[in-house]
Structure formats: structure tokens, C-alpha cells
Amino acid sequence: MPVKATATTKPRYHEGAPAWFVRAAREALPVEDFPDLDDLVRGGHAVTVTHGGEVGRASVQLTMDTAQKCHMFRPKSAGPGARWDALVDGIVARLEKAGFANIRRTTMGVWANAPEPAGEEVEFLLTPDADLENVGVYHLTCAKYPKLTARIDGGYHHGVTSGSGGFMALNSKGKPVTAGYRTPDGAIRAARDYADYCGIPEHLVKIVTVDEKALALLDAAYDAAGPGEHTAVVTAAVNTYSVTEQADSLRLGSGDPAEGADGYRRERQKKAARLIAHAMTTGNGVLVIRSRYPDQSAAVRGWTLTRTAAVPMPVADLEPLADGAPTASGPTLT
């Protein structure tokens, strides 16, 4: 689909956004010098910017109006041909200035490869549906861009797993926007396709499962407590029952765990993280870190687990869980 100049005034990432490299080409061509085809005037010229057939390549198609006809290919006659060449030279100069490479002139205009954009990673969180009967259904959210939300559906409704068309992404309005993937990583692949549908460059997309996020939050909570011996206590409701998991950690320095990455203590932490993940899925749970330091002092920190983060508990709510130990505040963990 052609990208018009008006598209560049919208947020860079949104549902149905143009591919990043097509948008980059349209942005490199000032609309006052290269208007859209819909704005072509008698005797003037315009461009149509589209996908160039492969990721990273944009096609700029020139249209030029003369007294004889409207040209969409380079005219063979000398005068109109020279004018066409001058307009293409202007397009090439603008694209070169914007960092485009492998610029090739065609009979209709120009093909060029956009420079890979720099920027921060865009993290999406993939969370299973809280209803255990919704097998193969996930929710995709983005803390940085809250309007980007999708449902990843594997088609396994009511526990029936046969006949599924595979995992596909449905946008915020429930419209399918990707093909189906019948592979073990189908949910991840559908999530990445949704990010592409939102105009995000592939190398900036980060898909994080809620299990990965939960383990990272647990590590962040240990780090927030500083060097010392720490015990994490996670409490969440599972099928109306209160379930608790406990896991220890020894921090020799800030962010420096003493336990091995595959030892018993780490396995206990992963088990506690699974309960954190469940609490994040339902939006209801508590994480408490009890710390003892080399000078024999102690502290208790607590967080309320939400669907996307761990929010510090108010002191009034934490004190009953501290059993008389000194309470301390901790940062919001995301």
C-alpha cells in the first residue's frame, strides 16, 4: 500500500502502520517538493512510495504531467526525458542525504535500501489468558506503547486441540492481522508479526514471556535488597486457594548472585518465579523479600504484583507481613 505524506504525522508505531523503511523514504522526500499522487496538479509531478519487494527496500515511483500526457514511465522525447531525469536526480539526492544505500534508477523511479534505524528496544509481554479453559490464548501488551495490544490465539477453543489453524494475532479490535503458525514457537512468531504490523523494525522488537519477566522481577527484587542473604516469599491465589513459594538467594555484591545458574537454589527461584508469573497473569499477588546483612541487621521489603510490574507495598500493608522486623522501601520493578 502506498504511503502518503500525511502518514508521517501520525505516531511512529501504531496498528496498521507502514513498514519502517517505506515511512523513512516518504520522510526523506519533502512534500512541498515531492507531493503525493493524489495532490498532482496540471503540469506538475508527484511520487508514490511503496514496499520495494523485500524488507528494508522502498520503491519511489514518479508521476510527471506534461501538456501531452501524464507520464508514469520515463518519456523517450528529449525535453520531457530531461525533466524526468532532473526529478529523479532530486529524489536520489534526498535519499542519499537520508542515508539510503544501493540506490537504483528504474524506468518508473527509484529503488533504495533504507538505513537500519537506531533506537530503543520495544518490549512486548506475552501472557497466557487467566482463564485456564482458554487453552492456547495469550495477551500481548506493551508498557511503552499501551495502545499496542493484541490477542494471540492458537485456535484451541474449549480444550479441543485438533483442527487448529495455528497461532495468529488479532489486533485491538479483534481483527486477524497475521497468518497462522502451527509450530511450537507459533505464539512468539505471531507476536513478532503483530509488532511488524505496528511498524516496528524487526531488530528493535523484544518479545518476553511472562515466565521470563517473572524471573527477571525476582532477580531485580534480590538486587534491590543489596548484598546479603535474602529469602523471597511469593503468595498468590490459585483456584481460590492461597499458595506460597519460598526461594533464597545470596548476593555477594550488587547484582552479583553467589548461586549457580543451574543449581538447586536457582531451581527454587524458578519455581517461585512461576508463581509470580501466575500472579501477574491474574493481576493479584505479593512478593516479600526478607534480608539479613553482614552486620547482622535485617530488613523486609514488599511488592504487590500487577500484570506488568511489581509495585512497592505501602508500609501499613507491609508491617503485618514483616513480623516485627524493620521495613524498607524498594523501587518499582518493571
C-alpha positions as CSV (number, residue, x, y, z in Angstrom):
1,M,0.0,0.0,0.0
2,P,1.4,3.5,-0.9
3,V,2.4,5.6,2.0
4,K,1.3,9.2,1.9
5,A,3.0,12.2,3.5
6,T,0.1,12.5,6.0
7,A,1.2,9.1,7.4
8,T,4.4,10.6,8.7
9,T,2.4,13.0,11.0
10,K,1.0,10.0,12.9
11,P,2.7,8.2,15.8
12,R,5.6,6.2,14.5
13,Y,4.3,2.9,15.9
14,H,0.5,2.2,15.6
15,E,-1.7,-0.6,14.4
16,G,-1.6,-0.7,10.6
17,A,1.5,1.4,10.4
18,P,3.5,1.4,7.2
19,A,6.8,-0.6,7.1
20,W,9.6,1.4,8.7
21,F,11.6,1.6,5.6
22,V,8.7,2.9,3.5
23,R,8.0,5.5,6.0
24,A,11.7,6.5,6.1
25,A,11.6,7.0,2.3
26,R,8.5,9.2,2.5
27,E,10.0,11.3,5.3
28,A,13.2,11.8,3.2
29,L,11.1,13.4,0.4
30,P,9.7,16.8,1.5
31,V,6.0,17.0,0.5
32,E,6.5,20.6,-0.8
33,D,9.0,19.2,-3.4
34,F,7.5,15.8,-3.9
35,P,3.7,15.8,-3.3
36,D,1.6,12.7,-3.1
37,L,0.0,11.3,-6.3
38,D,-3.5,12.4,-5.1
39,D,-2.2,16.0,-5.0
40,L,-0.8,16.0,-8.5
41,V,-1.6,19.3,-10.3
42,R,-1.7,20.1,-14.0
43,G,1.9,20.3,-15.3
44,G,3.3,19.2,-12.0
45,H,4.8,16.0,-10.6
46,A,4.2,13.6,-7.7
47,V,5.6,10.4,-6.1
48,T,4.1,7.2,-4.8
49,V,6.2,5.4,-2.1
50,T,5.6,1.7,-1.7
51,H,7.3,-1.5,-0.5
52,G,10.3,-2.4,-2.7
53,G,9.7,-6.2,-2.7
54,E,12.0,-7.1,0.2
55,V,12.4,-6.0,3.8
56,G,14.4,-2.7,4.0
57,R,13.8,-1.7,0.4
58,A,11.5,1.1,-0.7
59,S,10.2,2.0,-4.2
60,V,9.7,5.6,-5.1
61,Q,7.5,5.8,-8.3
62,L,7.5,9.1,-10.1
63,T,4.5,10.6,-12.0
64,M,5.0,13.6,-14.2
65,D,2.3,15.6,-16.0
66,T,3.0,17.4,-19.3
67,A,0.9,19.1,-21.9
68,Q,0.8,15.9,-24.0
69,K,0.2,13.3,-21.3
70,C,0.7,12.1,-17.7
71,H,3.9,10.0,-17.6
72,M,4.4,7.2,-15.2
73,F,7.5,5.9,-17.1
74,R,10.5,7.9,-18.4
75,P,9.5,9.7,-21.6
76,K,11.6,9.0,-24.7
77,S,11.4,12.5,-26.1
78,A,14.3,14.8,-25.2
79,G,12.6,17.6,-23.3
80,P,10.2,15.6,-21.0
81,G,13.0,13.0,-20.6
82,A,15.5,15.6,-19.4
83,R,12.8,16.9,-16.9
84,W,12.2,13.4,-15.7
85,D,15.9,12.8,-15.2
86,A,16.2,16.0,-13.2
87,L,13.3,15.0,-10.9
88,V,14.9,11.5,-10.4
89,D,18.2,13.2,-9.6
90,G,16.4,15.2,-6.9
91,I,14.9,12.0,-5.4
92,V,18.3,10.3,-5.4
93,A,19.9,13.2,-3.7
94,R,17.3,13.3,-1.0
95,L,17.6,9.6,-0.3
96,E,21.4,9.7,-0.3
97,K,21.3,12.5,2.3
98,A,18.9,10.4,4.4
99,G,21.4,7.5,4.4
100,F,19.8,5.2,1.8
101,A,22.1,2.8,0.0
102,N,22.0,0.6,-3.1
103,I,20.0,3.2,-4.9
104,R,18.9,2.0,-8.4
105,R,17.2,4.1,-11.1
106,T,14.3,2.3,-12.8
107,T,12.0,3.3,-15.7
108,M,9.4,4.3,-13.1
109,G,11.6,6.0,-10.5
110,V,14.0,4.7,-7.8
111,W,14.6,1.7,-5.6
112,A,16.7,2.1,-2.5
113,N,17.6,0.4,0.8
114,A,16.8,2.3,4.0
115,P,19.4,2.6,6.7
116,E,18.7,0.4,9.7
117,P,17.1,2.7,12.3
118,A,18.6,3.1,15.7
119,G,16.5,3.3,18.8
120,E,15.5,1.6,22.0
121,E,14.1,-1.9,22.0
122,V,10.3,-2.2,22.2
123,E,9.4,-4.8,24.7
124,F,6.1,-6.8,24.4
125,L,4.9,-9.0,27.3
126,L,3.2,-12.3,26.3
127,T,0.8,-13.5,29.0
128,P,-1.5,-16.6,28.9
129,D,-5.2,-15.9,29.4
130,A,-6.2,-16.0,33.1
131,D,-9.0,-18.5,32.3
132,L,-7.4,-21.9,32.3
133,E,-10.1,-23.1,29.8
134,N,-8.8,-20.7,27.2
135,V,-6.0,-23.1,26.0
136,G,-3.5,-21.5,23.7
137,V,-4.8,-18.0,24.2
138,Y,-2.3,-15.2,25.1
139,H,-2.4,-11.5,25.5
140,L,0.3,-9.2,24.1
141,T,0.9,-5.9,25.8
142,C,3.5,-3.1,25.5
143,A,4.2,-1.0,28.6
144,K,5.9,1.7,26.5
145,Y,3.0,1.9,23.9
146,P,-0.2,1.0,25.8
147,K,-2.3,1.2,22.7
148,L,-0.5,-1.7,21.1
149,T,-2.4,-4.7,22.4
150,A,-3.1,-8.0,20.7
151,R,-4.7,-11.4,21.4
152,I,-2.6,-14.4,20.2
153,D,-5.0,-17.2,19.6
154,G,-3.9,-20.8,18.8
155,G,-7.5,-21.9,18.0
156,Y,-7.6,-24.5,20.8
157,H,-11.0,-23.5,22.0
158,H,-12.8,-25.3,24.8
159,G,-9.9,-27.7,25.2
160,V,-10.2,-29.0,21.6
161,T,-6.7,-29.1,20.1
162,S,-7.5,-30.7,16.7
163,G,-8.2,-28.7,13.6
164,S,-6.4,-25.6,14.7
165,G,-5.2,-23.2,12.0
166,G,-2.3,-22.2,14.2
167,F,-1.4,-19.2,16.3
168,M,-2.4,-15.9,14.8
169,A,-2.5,-12.3,16.2
170,L,-5.7,-10.3,16.5
171,N,-5.4,-6.6,16.8
172,S,-7.1,-4.4,19.5
173,K,-10.4,-4.6,17.5
174,G,-10.3,-8.4,17.2
175,K,-9.3,-8.5,13.5
176,P,-6.8,-11.1,12.5
177,V,-3.6,-9.5,11.2
178,T,-1.2,-12.4,10.8
179,A,-1.1,-15.8,9.2
180,G,-1.4,-18.9,11.4
181,Y,1.7,-20.7,12.8
182,R,1.4,-24.4,13.6
183,T,4.7,-24.6,15.3
184,P,5.9,-24.8,19.0
185,D,7.0,-21.2,18.8
186,G,3.9,-20.1,16.9
187,A,2.7,-17.7,19.6
188,I,6.1,-15.9,19.6
189,R,6.1,-15.7,15.8
190,A,2.6,-14.3,15.7
191,A,3.6,-11.7,18.3
192,R,6.6,-10.6,16.2
193,D,4.3,-10.3,13.2
194,Y,2.0,-8.1,15.2
195,A,4.9,-5.9,16.0
196,D,5.8,-5.6,12.3
197,Y,2.1,-4.8,11.7
198,C,2.6,-1.8,14.0
199,G,5.6,-0.6,12.0
200,I,8.3,-1.6,14.5
201,P,11.7,-2.6,12.9
202,E,12.3,-6.3,13.5
203,H,15.7,-5.8,15.2
204,L,14.0,-3.5,17.8
205,V,11.3,-6.0,18.8
206,K,11.7,-7.9,22.0
207,I,9.0,-10.5,22.9
208,V,9.2,-11.5,26.6
209,T,7.0,-14.3,28.1
210,V,5.5,-13.7,31.5
211,D,7.7,-16.6,32.9
212,E,10.8,-14.8,31.7
213,K,9.5,-11.5,33.1
214,A,8.7,-13.0,36.4
215,L,12.2,-14.5,36.9
216,A,13.7,-11.1,35.9
217,L,11.4,-9.4,38.5
218,L,12.6,-11.8,41.2
219,D,16.2,-11.1,40.4
220,A,15.5,-7.4,40.4
221,A,13.9,-7.7,43.9
222,Y,17.0,-9.5,45.2
223,D,19.3,-6.8,43.7
224,A,17.2,-4.1,45.2
225,A,17.8,-5.6,48.6
226,G,21.6,-5.2,48.2
227,P,24.4,-7.5,49.2
228,G,23.3,-10.1,51.9
229,E,21.2,-13.2,52.4
230,H,17.7,-12.9,51.1
231,T,14.6,-15.0,51.2
232,A,11.8,-14.4,48.8
233,V,8.2,-15.3,49.8
234,V,5.6,-15.3,47.0
235,T,1.9,-15.5,47.7
236,A,-0.8,-15.8,45.1
237,A,-4.3,-17.2,44.7
238,V,-4.6,-20.3,42.6
239,N,-8.2,-21.6,42.0
240,T,-9.3,-19.6,45.1
241,Y,-6.6,-21.2,47.3
242,S,-3.7,-19.2,48.7
243,V,-0.4,-20.7,47.6
244,T,3.1,-19.7,48.8
245,E,6.5,-20.4,47.4
246,Q,9.9,-19.5,49.0
247,A,13.3,-19.2,47.5
248,D,16.7,-18.0,48.9
249,S,19.5,-16.0,47.3
250,L,22.9,-14.9,48.4
251,R,24.1,-11.6,47.0
252,L,27.9,-11.0,47.4
253,G,27.7,-7.7,45.7
254,S,25.1,-5.5,44.0
255,G,23.6,-7.6,41.1
256,D,26.1,-10.4,41.8
257,P,24.4,-13.7,42.8
258,A,26.5,-16.3,44.5
259,E,24.4,-19.3,43.4
260,G,25.0,-21.1,40.2
261,A,22.8,-20.6,37.1
262,D,21.7,-24.3,37.2
263,G,21.9,-25.3,40.8
264,Y,19.3,-26.2,43.4
265,R,18.9,-22.7,44.7
266,R,18.2,-21.4,41.1
267,E,15.7,-24.1,40.5
268,R,13.8,-23.0,43.7
269,Q,13.9,-19.4,42.4
270,K,12.4,-20.6,39.0
271,K,9.7,-22.3,40.9
272,A,8.9,-19.2,42.9
273,A,9.0,-17.2,39.6
274,R,6.3,-19.5,38.1
275,L,4.0,-18.4,41.0
276,I,5.0,-14.8,40.3
277,A,4.0,-15.4,36.6
278,H,0.6,-16.7,37.7
279,A,0.1,-13.7,39.9
280,M,1.0,-11.4,37.0
281,T,-1.4,-13.3,34.8
282,T,-4.3,-12.8,37.2
283,G,-3.1,-9.4,38.5
284,N,-3.1,-10.4,42.1
285,G,-0.2,-11.5,44.3
286,V,2.5,-10.4,46.8
287,L,6.3,-10.7,46.8
288,V,8.1,-10.2,50.1
289,I,12.0,-10.2,50.5
290,R,13.4,-10.8,53.9
291,S,17.0,-9.7,54.1
292,R,19.9,-10.3,56.6
293,Y,23.1,-8.3,56.1
294,P,26.7,-9.0,57.1
295,D,26.4,-6.5,60.0
296,Q,23.6,-8.7,61.4
297,S,20.9,-6.0,60.6
298,A,17.7,-7.1,58.8
299,A,15.1,-5.6,56.6
300,V,11.8,-6.6,54.9
301,R,10.6,-5.2,51.6
302,G,7.4,-6.0,49.8
303,W,5.8,-5.6,46.4
304,T,2.3,-6.0,45.0
305,L,2.4,-8.0,41.8
306,T,0.4,-6.5,38.9
307,R,0.0,-7.7,35.3
308,T,3.1,-5.7,34.2
309,A,5.2,-4.9,37.2
310,A,5.9,-5.2,40.9
311,V,4.7,-2.1,42.8
312,P,6.2,-1.3,46.3
313,M,3.7,-2.1,49.1
314,P,2.6,0.7,51.4
315,V,4.3,0.5,54.9
316,A,0.9,0.0,56.5
317,D,0.3,-3.1,54.4
318,L,3.9,-4.4,54.7
319,E,4.2,-4.2,58.5
320,P,1.8,-7.1,59.3
321,L,3.9,-9.3,57.0
322,A,7.2,-8.2,58.5
323,D,6.7,-10.0,61.8
324,G,8.2,-7.1,63.7
325,A,11.3,-6.8,61.5
326,P,12.3,-3.4,60.2
327,T,10.6,-2.5,56.9
328,A,12.4,-0.8,54.0
329,S,11.1,0.7,50.7
330,G,12.1,-0.7,47.4
331,P,11.8,0.6,43.8
332,T,9.1,-0.3,41.3
333,L,10.2,-3.3,39.4
334,T,9.4,-3.5,35.7
